[in-house]
Amino acid sequence: MSTRDTVVIGASKGGLTALGRFVELLPHNLPAAIFVAMHAPHGVVTLLSCKARLPVHLAIDSQQFQTGNIYGHCLPCRGPSQSLL
């Protein structure tokens, strides 16, 4: 049986409360790496680290990722037109 050890979550700035609740519920020994990309201020890593039992880091290019950690990346939002498909 194959295993999966990566979870990827995307959210807009309005999803910060739900995302905070989600990371609160993650067990401290989660056997997966969590990746979060969201339109939010750069302080999102600090905000999530206050809620999560897992360590929260700013995702960096070429970084080695480890299970049991949350990696965040903030995407700039330039207005409503950016969201149009």
N, C-alpha and C positions, 0 to 999 in steps of 0.2 A: 504494500500500500504506500503510495507517495504521500509526502507531507508538504504542507505549505507553511512558510514562516515569514510572510510579508503581508501587511495590511496597508492599503493606501486609501486615504480619505481626502476629499476636496470639499471646501466650504467657502461661502462668501463671508463678508464681514458680519452679516446678520446671523451666521451659524456659530458664533463664538460661544454662546451660552450652551447650546446643544453639544458642541465639541468638548467643552469643559466637563459637562455631565458624563459624556462618553468616557473620557480619560479617567475620571474619578472611579468608574466602575471596573476598569481593567485590573486584573490581579497583579500583584507585585512580581510574580514569577511567570509572566506571560512568555511562552516560547516563540515569540514572533517580534519582528521589528515593525513599528508603526511609522508610517510616513504621512505627514499632514501638509497639504498645500492649501493656502487660503488667501483671499483678498483681505488683508488686515494690516494694522500697524506692525512695525517690527517688534513690538513688545509682546507679540503673541506667544513666543517661547517662554517668556517670564510668566505670563498669565497661566499657561498650561502647566508649567512646573509647580505652580501653587496648588493645582488641583490633582495632579497625577501622582500615583505611587511609584511610577517608573521614572527614570531619569529622562529629562527632555533636553534636546540639543538643537542648535541651529544646523540644518543640513548644509554640508560643504562639498563642493565638487571633489571627486576622487577620494572621498572619505570611506573608510571601511566601516560598514554598518554591523551592529550586533543585535541579536535578539534581546528582548527585555528592555528596549530603549525606544523613545519616541523622537523622531526627527522632524523638525518643522521648517517650512519654507514659506516666506511671505511673498505674494505676488502683488505688484503695484496695480492699482485700479485707477484708470484714467477717466472714468465716467460711464454712464449707461450705454454708450455706443460700443464699448468694449465687450459687452455681454451679448450683443446681437450676433446671430449666426448668419 
